[in-house]
Amino acid sequence: MCSSDLFSVTRAAASSDLASDFGKTADPLWNYRKDCFVEDPAAAGVYQPRKVSETMRSGQALGLEAAGSGQALLVSSETAYPGWRARVEGNPRPLEVVNHVFRGLLLKDGETRVSLSYEPATFRLGLFAALLALAILAVGWMRRGLP
């Protein structure tokens, strides 16, 4: 299964502001399939290319295999919407903001298995509120002796 919306870049520049970043892309050597801007200056640098393929996809989760060696930066063409969680080799890993609006993920040498899942806090909060409301209703019904 090949992924067209996740890929590996080879160079990340520290982002300054949107206008100046897009001004830098006027360089004819700039290529968004190989180059990107990262919000975290510590993530700027040169990366090794990886062959990224999907191992699983659903509406709320994505499994990836990033074959290759060396430190890598995977970039998604999907928005860095809050609620996305990453696990690399089964361990939680923070996501990077790439090109001001997209998701990115740093991989260390030897790390190849990635899983992304959508776990928004608003869903958990809504579920908790609904369960709490049901509990309150159940207690009220029991006190009044209603069926």
Secondary structure by P-SEA (a helix, b strand, c coil): cccccccccccccccccaaaaaaaaccccccccccccccccccbbbbbbbbcccccccccbbbbbbccccbbbbbbcccccccbbbbcccbbbbbbbcccbbbbbbbcccccbbbbbbbcaaaaaaaaaaaaaaaaaaaaaaaaccc
